[in-house]
Amino acid sequence: MRHKVFGKKLSRDTKARKALLRNVANSLVIHNQLTTTLAKAKFAAPYIEKLVTQAKRNRLSSNRWLASTLSDDAFRKIIQELGPGFSNRQGGYTRVIKLAPRRGDSAPMARLEFVEWDKSKTPPQTKPKKKIEAKIKAKGSKVQ
């Protein structure tokens, strides 16, 4: 019996579950959708909702927590695109769509994806100036 037992274990120890959550979150943020088993999708959805909520706040402590949790590419995308894009939405940032069972072991599969967000609120991507070019210009002006 599982009376008063909170959460799923997914046949993993604590460190493996945390690693699974981080990997699923990184993949979903970068690719906007992820095909996985139904149990993993249901397990990861609330965690990803919390990440997006923190990105919407856009405070220093929230950003530091996100940076420690996500990879660099995923962190940039969630701060620059997803956070502002979901600013008008009060929750429910992800959806789980059931798919056909996996062919090898008949495991129930699902697609975890973000719902549509307002892409007009995301700032345009600008290329940052390279520090090398600035250093070359600065050295060239000093020499001449």
Backbone torsions as a table, in degrees:
resi	resn	phi	psi	omega
1	MET	NA	144.6	-178.8
2	ARG	-112.8	39.0	179.7
3	HIS	-66.2	132.0	177.8
4	LYS	58.0	27.3	176.8
5	VAL	-104.9	120.1	-173.4
6	PHE	-94.6	136.7	169.8
7	GLY	84.0	171.5	178.9
8	LYS	-106.4	152.1	178.0
9	LYS	-103.9	-27.7	180.0
10	LEU	56.1	31.1	179.3
11	SER	55.6	38.5	-179.3
12	ARG	-135.3	157.7	173.3
13	ASP	-83.9	180.0	-171.7
14	THR	-61.8	-46.6	-177.8
15	LYS	-65.3	-37.8	179.2
16	ALA	-68.1	-37.6	177.1
17	ARG	-65.5	-42.5	178.5
18	LYS	-64.3	-40.5	177.8
19	ALA	-64.6	-39.9	177.7
20	LEU	-61.1	-45.9	179.4
21	LEU	-60.9	-44.4	-179.5
22	ARG	-65.2	-41.8	180.0
23	ASN	-66.4	-42.0	177.9
24	VAL	-64.6	-42.0	179.7
25	ALA	-64.0	-44.6	178.3
26	ASN	-60.2	-46.9	-178.4
27	SER	-64.0	-41.9	-178.8
28	LEU	-67.1	-42.2	-179.1
29	VAL	-65.7	-41.1	-177.3
30	ILE	-72.5	-43.0	-172.3
31	HIS	-102.7	-5.3	179.0
32	ASN	68.3	-9.0	173.7
33	GLN	-155.0	157.7	-174.8
34	LEU	-151.0	131.6	175.4
35	THR	-102.2	121.9	-176.6
36	THR	-151.1	-175.4	177.5
37	THR	-73.0	157.6	-177.1
38	LEU	-62.8	-39.6	-179.0
39	ALA	-64.5	-42.6	179.4
40	LYS	-67.5	-38.4	179.5
41	ALA	-64.4	-44.0	179.0
42	LYS	-68.1	-31.7	179.4
43	PHE	-71.3	-37.3	-174.1
44	ALA	-87.9	-22.0	-174.6
45	ALA	-58.1	-47.9	179.6
46	PRO	-63.8	-34.5	178.4
47	TYR	-64.0	-42.3	-179.0
48	ILE	-70.0	-35.0	176.0
49	GLU	-59.9	-41.0	179.1
50	LYS	-66.5	-37.2	177.4
51	LEU	-62.1	-44.3	-179.2
52	VAL	-66.5	-38.2	178.0
53	THR	-62.2	-41.3	177.1
54	GLN	-65.8	-37.2	179.3
55	ALA	-67.1	-32.8	177.8
56	LYS	-66.1	-33.8	-179.0
57	ARG	-65.5	-40.0	177.2
58	ASN	55.4	50.9	174.9
59	ARG	-112.1	163.2	-175.5
60	LEU	-60.5	-46.5	-178.3
61	SER	-66.0	-38.4	177.6
62	SER	-65.0	-43.4	-179.3
63	ASN	-65.9	-36.0	178.4
64	ARG	-67.1	-40.1	178.3
65	TRP	-64.9	-42.0	178.2
66	LEU	-64.2	-40.9	-179.8
67	ALA	-64.9	-34.0	178.9
68	SER	-76.7	-21.0	-177.3
69	THR	-92.2	-42.3	-172.7
70	LEU	-101.6	164.5	173.8
71	SER	-74.5	171.2	-176.5
72	ASP	-62.6	-45.5	-179.2
73	ASP	-64.3	-43.9	-180.0
74	ALA	-66.9	-38.1	179.3
75	PHE	-62.7	-46.0	179.4
76	ARG	-60.9	-43.9	-176.5
77	LYS	-67.8	-40.9	-177.6
78	ILE	-70.2	-32.4	178.9
79	ILE	-77.4	-43.1	-173.7
80	GLN	-84.9	-33.7	-174.4
81	GLU	-110.9	-54.8	-172.1
82	LEU	-71.8	-43.1	-179.7
83	GLY	-58.4	-55.8	177.5
84	PRO	-65.5	-32.3	-178.9
85	GLY	-66.9	-32.4	179.7
86	PHE	-97.7	16.7	-174.1
87	SER	-63.5	-29.9	-179.7
88	ASN	-88.8	-6.5	-176.0
89	ARG	-97.7	137.3	-175.2
90	GLN	-94.5	12.9	-179.3
91	GLY	141.3	179.4	179.9
92	GLY	70.2	51.7	-176.3
93	TYR	-84.3	-18.2	-177.9
94	THR	-120.5	160.7	173.3
95	ARG	-136.8	149.2	177.8
96	VAL	-114.5	120.3	179.8
97	ILE	-111.9	123.3	-179.7
98	LYS	-74.5	139.4	179.3
99	LEU	-118.7	-179.3	177.5
100	ALA	-67.6	153.2	179.2
101	PRO	-62.1	151.3	178.8
102	ARG	-65.8	143.0	-172.1
103	ARG	-69.0	-39.0	-173.5
104	GLY	-70.4	-46.5	-174.3
105	ASP	-126.8	8.8	179.5
106	SER	58.5	30.4	175.9
107	ALA	-71.6	137.6	178.3
108	PRO	-67.0	126.7	-176.6
109	MET	-106.4	158.7	179.1
110	ALA	-152.3	157.9	174.1
111	ARG	-110.4	124.1	176.7
112	LEU	-101.7	123.6	-176.7
113	GLU	-146.4	161.3	174.9
114	PHE	-81.6	144.8	171.3
115	VAL	-73.7	168.6	-178.7
116	GLU	-63.6	137.9	176.7
117	TRP	-121.5	165.9	-176.7
118	ASP	-77.9	101.2	-176.7
119	LYS	-79.0	-10.6	178.5
120	SER	-73.9	-19.7	-179.3
121	LYS	-84.2	-9.4	179.8
122	THR	-78.9	135.6	-178.5
123	PRO	-69.7	149.2	178.0
124	PRO	-65.3	143.1	-178.7
125	GLN	-78.1	124.5	176.6
126	THR	-116.2	144.3	179.4
127	LYS	-79.5	127.2	178.6
128	PRO	-72.6	148.3	178.0
129	LYS	-69.5	141.8	-179.6
130	LYS	-80.3	137.6	-179.7
131	LYS	-67.0	-30.1	-178.3
132	ILE	-63.9	-44.6	179.7
133	GLU	-62.2	-39.0	179.0
134	ALA	-65.6	-39.7	179.4
135	LYS	-66.9	-39.7	179.5
136	ILE	-64.4	-43.8	178.4
137	LYS	-63.1	-40.9	-179.0
138	ALA	-66.5	-41.2	179.0
139	LYS	-69.4	-37.3	-179.9
140	GLY	-65.6	-36.5	-179.2
141	SER	-73.3	-29.9	179.4
142	LYS	-72.9	-36.9	-176.2
143	VAL	-70.5	-39.7	-174.5
144	GLN	-85.1	NA	NA
